[in-house]
Structure formats: C-alpha cells, structure tokens
Amino acid sequence: MNDTARLEHPSDIQIAQQAEIKPIGEIADKLDIPSTAVSAYGKTKAKIDLDYLHSLSGRKDGKLILVTAITPTPAGEGKTTTSVGLADGLNRIGAKTMVCLREPSLGPCFGMKGGAAGGGYAQVIPMEDINLHFTGDFHAIGAANNLLAALIDNHIHWGNDKQIDVRRVTWKRVLDMNDRSLRDITCALGGPGNGFPRQDGFDITVASEVMAIFCLTTGIEDLKARLRKIVVGYTPHLEPVRSADINGAGAMAALLKDAIAPNLVQTLEHNPAFIHGGPFANIAHGCNSVIATKAALKLCDYVVTEAGFGADLGAEKFFNIKCRSAGLQPEVAVLVASVRALKMQGNADKDKLATEDLDALRKGAINLHRHIENVRSFGVPVIVAINPFPTDTEAEISLIKEICQESDVTAVESTHWKDGGLGAETLAREVLDVINKGQANFTTLYPDEMPLWDKIHTIATRIYGASDIIADKKITREIRRLQDTGYGHFPVCIAKTQYSFSINPNLTGAPTDHLLPVREVRLAAGAGFVVVVCGDIMTMPGLPRQPAANSIDINDRGEISGLF
C-alpha cells in the first residue's frame, strides 16, 4: 500500500494491538498437543517440548509450501504477509495448515527494514513480543557464541596448549544489533591480566554459525555434535582448532537447551504458527529452523514456510542447504510480486509508482521471469502471488497475469493484507490444485561431490546470470585448501547484496554477463556449509541515517508505538 493510503489505514501495530488474542493453550489444542508438552511464556506464546515432537516421528508428513519473492525493493513485496495470509486462507477452505516463519532480528527492527511479523490483516501475534525479545532465543544464541569466544581467549591466556595462532582466530563475537563500529576491533588491551591483544570483530547474531547450527539441528545430540565441529582458528602450521579442543560444546548446548524448542504463537485469525530461528538470507541461509518445519509437517496437512529476501538468495539456500540437510521435499513455491516493485525493477521513478506505467512494468517483469525459471530449475512448480496496492490499475494487474501466462505460470491476485485469509482463498485453492497434480520433482542445483569452486560458479551463472566468478590468489588458495581438507562436499552459502542479481545493488531487472567477485571465504564446519562473501556485503550491518529506533516509543500504559 502506498504511503498516503497507509496513513489512512490502521498501522500494523494498531491492528495487532486491537486484535483478540486467544490463550496459547487453545492454539495448542487445535494441533492436539497435550498440555504437558506446552511450556507457556506468558498467556500468548509457548515452547513445545522436544521429546513430544520426537514422539511424532511415525506420523506421515504433510505437504510443504515455500513462499519466496522477487528481488526486494523499497516499494515492498510482502513475502511474510503473504505467508501468513496463505496459511489463513488454506485454513478457511478446510486445509489444516501451519505457517513457519523466522524470528525477527533487533537489527532491522531498530534499523531500516522494520519488523517481520507480517502486515495488515495477515500478521502473527503478539506482534510487539515477536519483534522484540520474544522468548529469548536470540539472547541464548548470542550468549553461546560469545561463551565460545571467551573460552578461546581464556585458553590462549592460560598457556595456549592447542597452539592457537592469535593472528588466525576466525571466531567472532556477535550482537543482535546493527553496529558498524564493532565490525573490526582490538581486544584484550590493558596489560597481561587482560590476556593477549589481538584483532577481533563482531557479526550480527543472525549471521553467526551458531544461528545456522540452531536452525539446521534436529535435537540436543545433533546440536552438540555440530557445536563440537566448529573451527575457531588455526595453529601457525594451519592445523584447525575446533570447539571440541577447548571443551566448549557442552556449555554452549546447555545455554541453547530451551531455545531449540520451537515457539508457538497464532495468526490474527487464531491459526497456529511456529516462529523459530532467524538467519538473514543475504549473509546467511535465511530459513526458519528445521526442528520447527519438521514438527509442523507432523502436526498439520500443509505447512507454509518462507525463505528470506528474493528467490535468488532465500529460495536457493532453502533448496540447496536446508532441504539438502533435512531431507525436505517442497511441493510448490509461491513467488510474491507487486506492481510497484516490478515497476521499480523496470527503473520507474520511485516517486511516480502510483501512476500507471505499463512500459516500466513490462520491462521490470524480466526480474519476475528470472526468478520463475530459477525456482523451476529445482523441479518445483511456481505460482505467482500478486500483492496489490490501492494505486494498482486493472491494466497493470492484467499485464502481470499475461506475462506469467507467457511463462506458463498462473498469477493470482491475493488481498490478504486488506482482507486476511478471505482475501487469500483464491491463492489457497490454486496452491492445493498444483499440489494435487503432483508436479513437483525436487532436486538440488548441484551434487555434493561437485568441487566448491564449481558450486559457486554454478550458482553465479545459473541463478544470478553472471558470466563468471573471480577471486584473487589468496581466496582461490583458501577454497582449494577447504576442498583438500575434507570440506568439498559442503554446499555453499553466498553472502551478497539482496537488491540485485549482481553485486551492484543499483543494477535492477535481470542483469547478465556480470562478474561475481569472491571477497572472502568462511568455513562453517558445524553448520555444514561454506560461506562465500561477495562484493561489499557486511556481516555486521550499520544503521541508516534515520533509524527506525528514532520513532519507537512506549507510553505510561506500556503501549509501544512506531515499531512498524
């Protein structure tokens, strides 16, 4: 919805605050979860016991639906909103459905992007709790990460039996806040009592390997096994030093034992939702937890989940990393687009998006077409969900549908933002129709045995439209070393700007023949992938000139305003 219309309409937080919210026990009852398996966090949110969820292993899985989107723009696409609306729509037509989403990071909440609980009449609630501290999962992840950092420096201080080279410590501290000042620091200043000075730095929590492990693990034993594999640094002879070598995994797992149980909340229409884990898709793998997704598949007939940012980032990593790791089989992908966003992809003036512009729309639709073909390359059928704004014209909506027909794809206008689940019923029926046709034949883009360099090249050329990848000798040597030391079978997790298929955020549409420069390579041995940092992307973002935090407040009645 455009800015003027949004001012005339209740804000997301106003809608959420005015909504009826049912006791979380009633939501658990809808899933036949016994009260003994529900650990309430207040009246409106709860964690579900892992032992109970493991007891469901013999049940048949439901059908998995991915929601992804075109390349994001300031005009808005509505991926999370569509995920919630679709789940509500499916429940309205009698399909027992859950939505599985990521937890919002405080960085975007107080920065520029805002919260991540949906919008309009397609939200998950309690909205303020979800967007702020929620059940404390991110605090636990940060604490576990920073405990390991403290153990590393403590080990060095007390004799360094494992011969960690202080110049080659790769483990960073984390904070769930955008803070560019912490990207590169020097720690342990002040004399011998404070340890050995060395260069260090911070990542945002959602980019950390602990977050990735948290979202890919299947339970406590797997969690500990993954934490033990973390490579924290190297000796002067380049021998890896792992978390297991300094006995960090057990205490880290103890900090995470409650956090790894999935969080149950509800939509505005009182349908169940798991919100668990929160890696970014532009600098991490961008999907909610495997535990939550697999539990939902046992509890419901249909599960709607989302992958972060555009399909070139979130969906690619959902397929190549999450589905590969967890053995998931998606049945259909819903690709969200808006008229406004597609016009921006066609280089329309941001200030003139309310004016009909069929030429810019057709030009920008090349971005939509690229995403459709990319998702199809994984053997997953695609439906386009048009998220409408009041200024969209009938001619513009019709043009998107015609363009999709040219690609043999159905496009459905879905008014869930304004109408909730009722507005998503047509989309829901189309999703069920595609699932019932059994068209899915999911496959990953590359096999495990493909060399790391070739995996990067495959994603760059087949997903991003690049002509080649480039890297200096230091990076190519590091990739070769990872390949030769037993990590060549890992998938790769590309970290790059979300605003373009290229590394240039201003290059809209579907650019081709560009180069993908690899700036850095990071091993995430516990998570089970290799992070490939490209272009100028930062794993600790900064705040914008006017951060959202400047508009957030709370009154004497405890009511929060300005959150989204």
Secondary structure, DSSP 8 states (H G I E B T S, - for coil): --HHHHHHS--HHHHHHHS----HHHHHHHTT--GGGEEESSSS-EEE-HHHHHTTTTS---EEEEEEESS--TT---HHHHHHHHHHHHHHTT--EEEEE----HHHHHSSS---SEETTEEEESHHHHHTTTTSHHHHHHHHHHHHHHHHHHHHHTT-TT---GGGB---EEESS--GGGSSEEES-SSGGG---EEE-EEEGGGSHHHHHHHH--SHHHHHHHHHH-EEEE-TT--EEEGGGGT-HHHHHHHHTTTTS-EEEEETT--EEEE-----TTTS--B--HHHHHHHHHH-SEEEEEBSSSIIIIIHHIIIIIIHHHT--EEEEEEEE-HHHHHHHTT--GGGTTS--HHHHHHHHHHHHHHHHHHHTTT--EEEEE---TT--HHHHHHHHHHHHHTT-EEEE--HHHHGGGGGHHHHHHHHHHHHHT------SS-TTS-HHHHHHHHHHHTS--SEEE--HHHHHHHHHHIIIIITTS-EEEE--SS-SSS-TT--S---S-EEEEEEEEEETTTTEEEEEETT--SS----SS-GGGG-EE-TT--EES--
